[in-house]
Structure formats: C-alpha cells, structure tokens
Amino acid sequence: MEYSYCLDCESLAPSAWRYRGSCCLEIFLWLFFLIPGLFYTIWRRGKGMEPICSKCKSANVISPDSPRGVKLLGENWRDKVP
C-alpha cells in the first residue's frame, strides 16, 4: 500500500487518486460543446491521475520516501503507520 504525507493536514495516510480537472466541467462540455468536450477529456486522461490526501482531499502531498518526506517524518516513518 502506498502512503503519502499531506502538507496541509499533516497526516500520514494511504494515498487516494483522482484525475486532474473537473468532472462537472467535462460533462457540461460534452453535453453542449462536443469538440471542446473531446479535447478536455483527452487532456484530463492524458495527464494521468494525481495522488491526493485521503483525509482532507488536498493535492498537496509528498511521498514519505522522498528527501523532504524523510526530513519531516524521519527514517523510520513505517513504525508510525497503524
């Protein structure tokens, strides 16, 4: 299981994932403007998914194994995981 550290709520929790952009905007564009809807869908899916905090839904997360994560959490952060 992949964990992430949230810089906003300072929680260490399993990562959640979401597509970038807005689902509501994508549906609106598909319903009223077919070609822009297609381009927006391609852009959203092409960017891939981004990790988010599973507690506060913020996209401001880092990996605990990154240099900054190790500095904030310490070398043995795995001992802190429930």
C-alpha positions as CSV (number, residue, x, y, z in Angstrom):
1,M,0.0,0.0,0.0
2,E,1.4,3.4,-1.0
3,Y,1.3,6.1,1.7
4,S,1.5,9.8,1.3
5,Y,2.2,12.7,3.7
6,C,-0.2,15.6,3.5
7,L,1.4,19.0,4.0
8,D,-1.9,20.6,4.7
9,C,-3.4,18.4,7.4
10,E,-0.1,16.8,8.3
11,S,-1.5,13.2,8.2
12,L,0.3,10.1,7.0
13,A,-2.4,8.0,5.3
14,P,-2.8,5.7,2.3
15,S,-2.9,7.6,-1.0
16,A,-6.1,8.3,-2.8
17,W,-6.1,9.1,-6.6
18,R,-8.1,11.4,-8.8
19,Y,-8.0,12.8,-12.4
20,R,-6.9,16.4,-12.7
21,G,-9.5,18.9,-13.8
22,S,-13.3,19.0,-13.1
23,C,-15.7,16.2,-13.8
24,C,-18.6,18.6,-13.9
25,L,-16.9,20.8,-16.5
26,E,-16.2,17.7,-18.6
27,I,-19.9,16.7,-18.5
28,F,-21.0,20.2,-19.4
29,L,-18.7,20.4,-22.3
30,W,-19.8,17.0,-23.6
31,L,-23.5,18.0,-23.4
32,F,-23.2,21.4,-25.0
33,F,-20.0,21.5,-26.9
34,L,-18.9,18.2,-28.4
35,I,-15.5,19.1,-29.8
36,P,-14.2,21.0,-26.7
37,G,-15.6,18.2,-24.6
38,L,-13.5,15.7,-26.5
39,F,-10.4,17.8,-26.1
40,Y,-10.9,18.3,-22.4
41,T,-11.4,14.6,-21.9
42,I,-8.2,13.8,-23.7
43,W,-6.4,16.4,-21.7
44,R,-7.7,15.1,-18.3
45,R,-7.0,11.4,-19.1
46,G,-3.6,12.2,-20.7
47,K,-2.4,13.9,-17.6
48,G,-3.0,10.8,-15.6
49,M,-4.1,10.6,-12.0
50,E,-2.7,12.6,-9.2
51,P,-2.3,11.5,-5.6
52,I,-4.4,13.3,-3.0
53,C,-4.8,13.1,0.8
54,S,-7.4,10.5,1.7
55,K,-8.4,12.6,4.7
56,C,-8.7,16.2,3.5
57,K,-8.7,15.6,-0.3
58,S,-5.8,18.1,-0.8
59,A,-3.4,17.6,-3.7
60,N,-0.5,19.0,-1.6
61,V,1.0,15.6,-0.7
62,I,4.5,14.2,-0.8
63,S,6.0,10.7,-0.6
64,P,7.3,9.7,2.8
65,D,10.3,8.2,1.0
66,S,11.2,11.5,-0.8
67,P,14.1,13.6,0.7
68,R,11.6,16.1,2.1
69,G,9.4,13.3,3.5
70,V,12.3,11.7,5.2
71,K,13.3,15.1,6.7
72,L,9.8,15.7,8.0
73,L,9.0,12.2,9.2
74,G,12.4,10.6,9.9
75,E,13.9,7.5,8.6
76,N,11.6,5.1,10.4
77,W,8.2,6.5,9.4
78,R,6.9,3.0,8.7
79,D,6.8,2.5,12.5
80,K,4.2,5.3,12.8
81,V,1.8,3.7,10.3
82,P,-1.2,2.0,12.1
